[in-house]
């Protein structure tokens, strides 16, 4: 009887995308942490912001497009400096965000 219980316990559901244990992606989904990452998760698209990156670089007047929680990438459009271009930044590399006043 204990053999059947062990067999059932060792049978786990598989992830459809990579055939590993189903719960192995949980750590990846929770890796985008911190104040800025949390703000980007809730930020409305088309919001104009300034980005202050670690290392002192500032990216001004960019438009927020989207945030990918799977890889922590934040996507911005830069209509002033490079119209039609997209800037991709890891949210963990952003030290601060300034929301533009209307």
Steps between C-alpha positions, in 0.01 A plus 500: 500500500781745577652429155190638327510816710865556410428449132218756510716746695782483243261560211489877448339705230734619228544850362366510144768739373814320621393158637639572848313494830200729482597733786858575387399835345380643833843643587530663156159667528594659832845627404391851389500655846551842643334838502553586132400156374182517706418845361552381142267204555219748567602790274248602237623481141582827324617659828793738450788445742867573565719203593794525740726199449758361737832652395357849462355491147166677454258424217253786473156538347431141401157343463425175685383223266487178705665290768584130466489333843657183363837663426474837686528700175332839482434642154499873425457713189720808444304732269729802556853366451434197277145493360382143444771349720446273799710499816508177701621523861517239775283642778766402752745739329271799559570685823211747474214610276370854469139528385454801276259767620207570269 
